[in-house]
Amino acid sequence: MKSILRLFTMTAVALVALLCATACGGRGGELDKAIRTAMISGDTTRKAYDGICQLIKDNPDKYAAYLTDGGQINAEALAKKVTEVGHSLRPPVDWDITRYGAASLSLTVYFERSGSMVPYDSRSGGGQLKAAVNDIINAFPSHSAVKINIVNDNIYPYSGTADSFLQDRDIYASTAGTGDASHTDFKLIFDKIISAQPANNVSILVTDMIYSPADTRNVSVEKIFNEERGVAASVFRNHNGKSVIVNQLMGDYDGKYYPYNGQPFDYRGKRPFYLIVIADASTIDQIAADPAYAALVHPASAVNSYRFNQSETPVAFKVIPDWKGNAGRFRVSHDDPHMLTGCTPDRTTGKLCFSLAANLGVLQKDAAFFANASNFSVRSLNGFDIAVRPIEQADISANNSAYLDGMTHIITLTGKMDSPQDDVIISIRNDFPQWITLATASDDTNPSAPGFASTTFGLEDFMRGIYAAFAKGQDRYTKIELKLKN
C-alpha cells in the first residue's frame, strides 16, 4: 500500500512539474522559453545570446519588435525582454547582454575642414583636436572598420586609411584643397550622415559647431539663429530611432578666426570644439555600457557632454529595511518589494524617513549630474524630500550587502506621512543642459570679450533644434515608484 501511495505521490509531483514547465514554456512563446532556459541552466554565454538572436532573425514577422528597420537585433528591446523574463523567475536572475552588442560595429569619422578649424592643429598648440580624434580611432578595435571623410560644403572621402590619418602630423595641410573651406553646410552634412548610416555604425562629426552658411553678410543674428534651430529640427525630426551625443572639448587655437559678420582676425588661445556622435539609440546604449567602447561616446578629454534622445530606462532599486538615519517604522511588503506597509512617523519629529539603494549607473551620467539636486524631483501627497549620494565601501556590511550589491547610490526620502497611503514617484529629469546655454555666444566679433575662449557662436539654437526634434518622451531619464500604507 505504501508503495502505491509513494508511486502516486511521485506521479503527481512529476505531473505538476510537467504542467509548470509547460505553462512556463508557453508563456511568451519560444523567445521567452529560450531566454528562460539559458538563465535556469546558467548558460548566460555569448553562444546562448547568439542562439537567441538567431531565433529572432529566423522569425522576423513574429519577433519584429526585437529587430531594427534594417533587420538587425534591437539590443535595447531585447535587453528589456531579458530583464523581464529574468525577474519573473524565483529567485530573479540578471543577465547583462549589452556586452555582446558591439561586435560588428563600424566607425565613420567626419572631419571638418573649414577655415576656422585649421588653427586647432597649428604647430604652436598642443594638438588637442587631432589627439582626440586619434583616441577615438584607437579606441576602436578594428581599423579596417573605420572610414574617414572630410567635410565642409559637402562630404568628401579621405584619400588615406585610418592608420595614415593617425600618423599624419599636419592633417589640414595634407587635405588642403578638399571642398570649399569657406563655409560648412550643416544641413547637408547631417542629412547625409544619417541617410548613409548603415546598421551598427557610429558616426562622429569633428567640428567647431559654428553655423556658417555661404553668405552671412548683413544678415541679422536673430535670422541666423532661427535658421539654425529650424535646420536642426528638420534634420532630426523624422529619425526618432537615433541618438545624438554632443561632447565639448577644449583645444589650443592659433590662427585666423572668421566671425559671422565681420573681418577675420588673428587669435591665439583656447577655443571649444565638439565631437558629435550619431548612432541608433540601441547602439549607443550598447557601447556606452561596454568599457571597451565607452571612449567612443564619452571621450576622456571632454569637459561637457549631453545625449539627445535617451529613452527612459528602468532602474533597479531595493528599499533597505534597516539603515542609519531611518526614522519612524515601516515594513517592506513580502508580495511587493516596492511597497511599504505599517508606515508610522517618528513620535518626536513626526517624520518618516527611509532609504533605498539604486543602480543609477545604467543612466550613463557622471558624478556631477547625480550630485545636482535639481536633476531630481519627487511627487507625493506628503511632500517627501530627497537626498542622493553615492554608495561608499564603508557603507557595505554583512547585514546590508544583499541590498547594496550591484547598486551605485543611496536615495533617502523624508516626509510627514499624514495620509493613510501615498504614491511616491521619483523622477530624474532630462532638461536641456545649462552648460550648452553657458557655452553659447551671440556675438563672436571681439576676441577680447569675456567668454570668447569658452563659447561658440550660435551653439544653443542648433542644439535646441535637435532637442525639439526629440522632445517627445525625453523629459526624464527614469522614474522610481513606491507605494506607502500606514
Phi, psi and omega per residue, in radians:
M1 nan -0.752 3.116
K2 -1.085 -0.640 3.129
S3 -1.133 -0.698 3.134
I4 -1.149 -0.744 3.127
L5 -1.113 -0.731 3.138
R6 -1.095 -0.731 3.129
L7 -1.115 -0.717 3.137
F8 -1.114 -0.737 3.141
T9 -1.105 -0.782 -3.126
M10 -1.119 -0.674 3.127
T11 -1.145 -0.728 -3.141
A12 -1.123 -0.754 3.122
V13 -1.085 -0.772 3.134
A14 -1.097 -0.687 3.134
L15 -1.136 -0.752 3.108
V16 -1.072 -0.763 3.130
A17 -1.086 -0.694 3.131
L18 -1.134 -0.749 3.131
L19 -1.110 -0.711 3.121
C20 -1.122 -0.754 -3.139
A21 -1.119 -0.705 3.129
T22 -1.127 -0.753 3.140
A23 -1.117 -0.765 -3.131
C24 -1.152 -0.721 -3.134
G25 -1.159 -0.573 -3.092
G26 -1.397 -0.428 -3.078
R27 -1.243 1.945 3.115
G28 1.562 -0.080 3.060
G29 1.418 -2.860 -3.029
E30 -1.081 -0.665 -3.092
L31 -1.108 -0.852 3.094
D32 -1.020 -0.733 -3.113
K33 -1.108 -0.745 -3.134
A34 -1.123 -0.733 3.123
I35 -1.142 -0.784 -3.121
R36 -1.093 -0.733 -3.137
T37 -1.082 -0.756 3.132
A38 -1.090 -0.716 -3.102
M39 -1.241 -0.775 -3.107
I40 -1.142 -0.647 -3.131
S41 -1.403 -0.171 -3.111
G42 1.381 0.202 -3.094
D43 -1.597 1.036 3.128
T44 -1.591 1.149 -3.079
T45 -1.937 3.008 3.078
R46 -1.078 -0.644 -3.141
K47 -1.094 -0.750 3.124
A48 -1.147 -0.706 3.101
Y49 -1.065 -0.805 3.140
D50 -1.067 -0.636 3.109
G51 -1.130 -0.690 3.104
I52 -1.157 -0.729 3.102
C53 -1.085 -0.696 -3.139
Q54 -1.157 -0.651 3.072
L55 -1.032 -0.743 3.125
I56 -1.131 -0.806 -3.108
K57 -1.176 -0.522 3.120
D58 -1.299 -0.292 -3.130
N59 -2.265 1.106 -2.999
P60 -1.125 -0.553 3.124
D61 -1.247 -0.724 -3.103
K62 -1.221 -0.626 -3.043
Y63 -2.059 0.685 -3.122
A64 -1.043 -0.518 -3.120
A65 -1.134 -0.294 -3.098
Y66 -1.882 0.276 3.110
L67 -2.184 2.538 3.042
T68 -1.377 3.022 3.106
D69 -1.059 -0.460 3.128
G70 -1.535 0.110 3.094
G71 1.476 0.153 3.100
Q72 -1.608 2.877 3.137
I73 -1.159 2.227 3.020
N74 -1.441 1.618 -2.996
A75 -1.068 -0.612 -3.136
E76 -1.123 -0.806 -3.141
A77 -1.156 -0.706 -3.139
L78 -1.176 -0.674 3.117
A79 -1.076 -0.680 3.106
K80 -1.145 -0.697 3.106
K81 -1.125 -0.753 3.128
V82 -1.074 -0.737 3.111
T83 -1.119 -0.739 3.142
E84 -1.065 -0.818 -3.134
V85 -1.163 -0.771 -3.111
G86 -1.083 -0.655 -3.128
H87 -1.373 -0.180 3.066
S88 -1.468 -0.218 3.138
L89 -1.430 2.780 3.091
R90 -2.235 1.924 0.024
P91 -1.323 2.789 -3.136
P92 -1.072 2.621 3.133
V93 -2.183 2.339 3.064
D94 -1.859 2.412 3.120
W95 -2.407 1.946 -3.121
D96 -1.506 1.774 -3.122
I97 -1.602 -0.045 -3.067
T98 -1.124 -0.456 -3.085
R99 -1.247 -0.187 -3.128
Y100 -1.636 -0.194 -2.877
G101 -1.402 -0.262 -2.988
A102 -1.701 0.214 -3.005
A103 -1.109 -0.622 -3.044
S104 -1.899 0.508 -3.119
L105 -1.225 2.607 2.917
S106 -2.172 2.742 -3.098
L107 -2.203 2.292 3.048
T108 -2.152 2.131 3.128
V109 -1.797 2.238 3.069
Y110 -1.919 1.883 -2.980
F111 -1.795 1.972 -3.079
E112 -1.269 2.251 3.078
R113 -2.110 1.379 3.070
S114 -1.973 2.948 -3.100
G115 -1.013 -0.624 -3.086
S116 -1.479 -0.021 3.097
M117 -1.652 -0.514 -3.053
V118 -0.973 -0.714 -3.095
P119 -1.144 -0.191 3.072
Y120 -1.224 -0.315 -3.076
D121 -2.044 0.549 3.139
S122 -1.245 2.733 -3.125
R123 -1.121 -0.469 -3.076
S124 -1.397 -0.259 -3.071
G125 -1.634 -3.086 -3.109
G126 -1.525 -0.081 3.089
G127 1.184 0.556 -3.064
Q128 -1.124 -0.613 -3.113
L129 -1.128 -0.908 -3.142
K130 -1.095 -0.664 3.125
A131 -1.104 -0.694 3.141
A132 -1.123 -0.707 3.117
V133 -1.195 -0.730 3.085
N134 -1.028 -0.702 3.135
D135 -1.084 -0.685 3.125
I136 -1.104 -0.823 -3.125
I137 -1.121 -0.720 -3.130
N138 -1.230 -0.378 3.084
A139 -1.318 -0.228 -3.126
F140 -1.609 2.249 -2.976
P141 -1.208 -0.447 -3.068
S142 -2.181 1.884 3.135
H143 -1.177 -0.375 3.109
S144 -1.200 -0.332 3.125
A145 -1.694 0.225 -3.141
V146 -1.869 2.246 3.091
K147 -2.110 2.457 -3.098
I148 -2.154 2.361 3.077
N149 -2.196 2.655 3.040
I150 -1.811 2.371 -3.085
V151 -2.268 2.541 2.918
N152 -2.803 -1.686 3.085
D153 -1.313 -0.236 3.112
N154 -2.773 -2.984 3.118
I155 -1.940 2.225 -3.092
Y156 -2.219 2.341 3.116
P157 -1.117 2.413 3.040
Y158 -1.287 2.378 -3.012
S159 -1.305 -0.320 -3.097
G160 -1.740 -2.835 3.109
T161 -1.908 3.059 3.080
A162 -1.061 -0.673 -3.127
D163 -1.208 -0.670 3.116
S164 -1.213 -0.567 3.053
F165 -1.092 -0.778 3.141
L166 -1.047 -0.647 -3.050
Q167 -1.511 -0.172 -3.076
D168 -1.305 2.068 -3.111
R169 -1.476 -0.224 -3.139
D170 -2.494 1.314 -3.005
I171 -1.124 -0.533 -3.136
Y172 -1.305 -0.547 3.076
A173 -1.220 -0.722 -3.095
S174 -1.286 -0.269 3.107
T175 -1.914 0.231 3.134
A176 -1.010 2.447 -3.141
G177 1.535 -0.026 3.109
T178 -1.452 1.989 3.113
G179 1.180 -2.905 3.124
D180 -1.855 1.839 -3.051
A181 -1.354 0.004 -3.086
S182 -1.377 -0.307 3.096
H183 -2.712 2.778 3.140
T184 -2.113 2.177 -3.113
D185 -1.657 1.530 -3.053
F186 -1.113 -0.662 -3.140
K187 -1.058 -0.856 3.129
L188 -1.079 -0.760 -3.085
I189 -1.120 -0.877 -3.136
F190 -1.128 -0.690 3.087
D191 -1.010 -0.811 -3.095
K192 -1.237 -0.648 3.104
I193 -1.018 -0.832 -3.080
I194 -1.223 -0.780 -3.079
S195 -1.200 -0.487 -3.116
A196 -1.619 -0.048 -3.008
Q197 -1.333 2.071 3.084
P198 -1.389 3.009 3.093
A199 -1.089 2.591 3.097
N200 1.045 0.559 3.116
N201 -1.927 2.489 2.984
V202 -1.977 2.116 3.106
S203 -1.902 2.340 -3.103
I204 -2.242 2.092 3.087
L205 -1.659 2.143 3.102
V206 -1.730 2.021 -2.918
T207 -2.744 2.821 2.991
D208 -1.622 -0.038 3.080
M209 1.000 0.484 3.041
I210 -1.570 2.043 -3.109
Y211 -1.218 1.972 -3.025
S212 -2.383 1.374 3.048
P213 -1.151 3.034 -2.952
A214 -1.025 -0.645 -3.059
D215 -2.510 1.943 3.135
T216 -1.979 0.188 3.140
R217 -1.078 2.274 3.089
N218 1.075 0.348 3.072
V219 -1.709 2.277 -3.076
S220 -1.195 2.665 3.090
V221 -1.024 -0.741 -3.108
E222 -1.042 -0.713 3.133
K223 -1.148 -0.720 3.119
I224 -1.101 -0.794 -3.096
F225 -1.169 -0.704 3.085
N226 -1.092 -0.685 3.109
E227 -1.124 -0.755 3.108
E228 -0.957 -0.897 -3.074
R229 -1.066 -0.753 -3.140
G230 -1.154 -0.698 3.127
V231 -1.087 -0.848 -3.106
A232 -1.092 -0.767 -3.137
A233 -1.105 -0.716 -3.097
S234 -1.202 -0.582 -3.126
V235 -1.182 -0.759 -2.982
F236 -1.727 -0.149 -3.018
R237 -1.021 -0.638 -3.065
N238 -1.726 0.384 -3.121
H239 -2.274 1.002 -3.063
N240 -1.190 -0.239 3.091
G241 -1.439 -0.105 -3.130
K242 -1.631 2.738 2.934
S243 -2.169 2.635 3.114
V244 -2.236 2.259 3.055
I245 -2.001 2.203 3.057
V246 -1.838 2.065 3.086
N247 -1.898 2.195 3.086
Q248 -1.743 2.273 3.092
L249 -2.197 2.902 3.114
M250 -2.091 2.464 3.137
G251 -2.490 2.798 3.056
D252 -1.289 2.436 -3.098
Y253 -2.264 2.269 -3.141
D254 -2.570 1.727 -3.133
G255 2.790 -2.834 -3.116
K256 -1.284 2.353 3.013
Y257 -1.985 2.418 -3.053
Y258 -1.996 1.757 3.140
P259 -1.256 2.886 -3.031
Y260 -1.146 -0.541 -3.031
N261 -2.635 1.167 -3.106
G262 -3.073 -3.053 -3.128
Q263 -1.438 2.464 3.050
P264 -1.057 2.643 3.117
F265 -2.501 2.779 3.101
D266 -1.417 2.411 3.115
Y267 -2.473 2.405 3.063
R268 -2.324 2.076 -3.119
G269 2.847 -2.863 3.139
K270 -1.447 2.591 3.030
R271 -2.588 2.568 3.079
P272 -1.386 2.595 2.916
F273 -2.412 3.011 -2.928
Y274 -2.394 2.505 2.950
L275 -1.946 1.942 -3.110
I276 -1.755 2.006 -3.089
V277 -1.715 2.256 3.115
I278 -2.238 2.260 3.111
A279 -2.872 2.947 2.971
D280 -1.005 2.494 -3.121
A281 -0.999 -0.688 -3.132
S282 -1.156 -0.598 3.112
T283 -1.171 -0.745 3.114
I284 -1.135 -0.667 3.077
D285 -1.011 -0.736 -3.118
Q286 -1.120 -0.924 -3.012
I287 -1.306 -0.498 3.107
A288 -1.172 -0.480 -3.138
A289 -1.540 -0.092 -3.088
D290 -1.879 1.967 -3.095
P291 -0.968 -0.501 -3.114
A292 -1.194 -0.405 -3.071
Y293 -2.054 -0.076 -3.004
A294 -1.025 -0.522 -3.128
A295 -1.132 -0.329 3.103
L296 -1.169 -0.640 -3.070
V297 -1.759 -0.429 3.133
H298 -2.349 1.443 -3.130
P299 -1.025 2.527 -3.086
A300 -1.074 -0.519 -3.084
S301 -1.562 0.062 3.122
A302 -1.186 2.401 3.097
V303 -1.713 -0.396 3.068
N304 -2.564 2.667 -3.133
S305 -2.692 2.600 3.041
Y306 -2.682 2.413 3.103
R307 -1.867 2.142 3.029
F308 -1.515 2.490 3.086
N309 1.110 0.920 2.997
Q310 -1.711 2.049 -3.040
S311 -1.222 2.744 3.098
E312 -1.102 2.260 -3.020
T313 -2.050 2.231 3.078
P314 -1.108 2.493 -3.140
V315 -2.070 2.259 3.072
A316 -1.305 2.394 3.101
F317 -2.681 2.726 3.120
K318 -2.429 2.317 3.027
V319 -1.276 2.333 -3.130
I320 -1.645 1.940 -3.036
P321 -1.068 -0.650 -3.079
D322 -2.198 1.796 -3.070
W323 -2.434 2.473 3.128
K324 -0.983 2.317 3.139
G325 1.666 -0.200 3.052
N326 -1.003 2.472 3.120
A327 -2.357 2.493 -3.053
G328 1.422 -2.894 -3.122
R329 -2.277 2.604 3.052
F330 -2.861 2.827 3.047
R331 -2.258 2.452 3.035
V332 -1.435 2.177 -3.099
S333 -1.070 2.417 3.074
H334 -1.200 -0.543 -3.092
D335 -1.453 -0.510 -3.090
D336 -2.455 1.859 -3.082
P337 -1.169 -0.133 3.121
H338 -1.845 0.332 3.069
M339 -2.141 2.324 3.066
L340 -1.923 2.246 3.122
T341 -2.012 2.891 -3.136
G342 1.083 0.560 -3.088
C343 -1.256 2.031 -3.117
T344 -2.264 2.167 -3.124
P345 -1.135 2.778 3.046
D346 -1.101 2.370 -3.065
R347 -1.128 -0.584 -3.076
T348 -1.391 -0.829 -3.042
T349 -1.689 -0.322 -3.063
G350 1.274 0.221 -3.091
K351 -1.890 2.555 2.960
L352 -1.877 2.204 -3.128
C353 -2.304 2.255 3.107
F354 -2.570 2.823 -3.090
S355 -2.238 2.662 3.050
L356 -2.331 2.649 3.073
A357 -1.759 2.324 -3.082
A358 -2.330 2.598 3.060
N359 -1.677 1.527 3.140
L360 -1.461 -0.081 3.142
G361 -1.085 -0.474 -3.120
V362 -1.163 -0.257 -3.125
L363 -1.461 -0.138 3.019
Q364 1.039 0.796 3.098
K365 -2.050 2.730 -3.118
D366 -1.459 3.027 -3.073
A367 -1.081 -0.605 -3.121
A368 -1.121 -0.602 3.138
F369 -1.102 -0.829 -3.109
F370 -1.283 -0.349 3.103
A371 -1.382 -0.205 -3.109
N372 -1.596 1.907 -3.062
A373 -1.080 -0.445 -3.110
S374 -1.215 -0.224 3.108
N375 -1.410 -0.108 -3.124
F376 -2.022 2.529 2.992
S377 -2.414 2.623 -3.128
V378 -2.231 2.282 3.058
R379 -2.000 2.181 -3.137
S380 -2.834 2.810 3.089
L381 -1.240 -0.557 -2.978
N382 -1.757 0.237 3.045
G383 1.089 0.826 -3.137
F384 -1.166 2.374 3.033
D385 -1.677 2.758 -3.062
I386 -2.198 2.512 2.985
A387 -2.354 2.397 -3.075
V388 -2.262 2.369 3.040
R389 -2.622 2.699 3.116
P390 -1.237 2.627 3.059
I391 -1.308 2.320 3.106
E392 -1.891 2.781 -3.109
Q393 -1.030 -0.609 -3.122
A394 -1.167 -0.308 3.136
D395 -1.299 -0.424 -2.962
I396 -1.519 2.234 3.103
S397 -2.386 3.025 3.132
A398 -1.079 -0.538 -3.085
N399 -1.327 -0.492 -3.058
N400 -2.062 0.051 -3.059
S401 -1.065 -0.532 3.130
A402 -1.120 -0.439 -3.135
Y403 -1.616 -0.540 -3.031
L404 -1.644 -0.356 -3.126
D405 -1.043 2.269 3.120
G406 1.411 -0.013 -3.135
M407 -1.804 2.784 -3.078
T408 -2.050 -0.443 -3.018
H409 -2.419 2.649 2.981
I410 -1.780 2.206 3.086
I411 -1.978 2.123 -3.102
T412 -1.955 2.295 -3.127
L413 -2.055 2.345 -3.132
T414 -2.323 2.218 -3.141
G415 -2.710 -3.114 -3.053
K416 -1.544 -0.600 -3.072
M417 1.020 0.956 3.116
D418 -1.471 -0.284 -3.093
S419 -1.739 2.776 -3.133
P420 -1.121 -0.468 3.083
Q421 -2.656 2.869 -3.105
D422 -2.701 2.545 2.983
D423 -1.911 2.019 -3.130
V424 -1.795 2.106 -3.119
I425 -2.092 2.020 3.085
I426 -1.698 2.201 3.078
S427 -2.041 2.417 2.995
I428 -1.794 1.981 -2.905
R429 -1.315 2.567 3.053
N430 -2.068 1.339 -3.135
D431 -1.598 2.789 3.034
F432 -1.036 2.263 -2.978
P433 -1.227 2.375 -3.121
Q434 -1.156 -0.536 -3.074
W435 -1.099 -0.534 3.113
I436 -1.161 -0.730 3.092
T437 -1.066 -0.782 -3.125
L438 -1.194 -0.412 -3.104
A439 -1.617 0.220 -3.048
T440 -1.894 2.386 3.051
A441 -2.036 2.498 3.061
S442 -1.775 -0.038 3.101
D443 -2.596 2.129 -3.123
D444 -2.113 0.517 -3.071
T445 -1.606 -0.141 -3.067
N446 -2.202 1.834 -3.120
P447 -1.188 -0.255 3.123
S448 -1.542 -0.114 -3.111
A449 -1.181 2.526 3.093
P450 -1.014 2.336 3.089
G451 1.559 -0.072 -3.117
F452 -1.024 -0.653 -3.071
A453 -1.264 -0.259 -3.041
S454 -2.151 0.102 -3.073
T455 -2.151 2.797 -3.125
T456 -2.183 2.282 -3.123
F457 -1.079 2.119 3.022
G458 1.272 0.210 -3.071
L459 -1.013 -0.823 -3.005
E460 -1.056 -0.717 -3.058
D461 -1.151 -0.711 3.088
F462 -1.116 -0.758 -3.114
M463 -1.200 -0.604 3.079
R464 -1.187 -0.521 3.046
G465 -1.113 -0.738 3.083
I466 -1.135 -0.747 -3.137
Y467 -1.048 -0.739 3.134
A468 -1.137 -0.636 -3.133
A469 -1.104 -0.579 -3.094
F470 -1.864 0.247 -2.947
A471 -1.036 -0.672 -3.069
K472 -1.099 2.136 3.040
G473 1.421 0.129 -3.129
Q474 -2.011 0.497 -3.104
D475 -1.414 -0.230 3.062
R476 -2.599 2.714 3.122
Y477 -1.505 -0.589 3.133
T478 -2.863 2.933 2.962
K479 -2.431 2.582 3.122
I480 -2.130 2.160 -3.069
E481 -2.016 2.357 3.097
L482 -2.306 2.496 3.052
K483 -1.931 2.329 3.138
L484 -2.088 2.379 3.058
K485 -2.373 2.499 3.100
N486 -1.711 nan nan
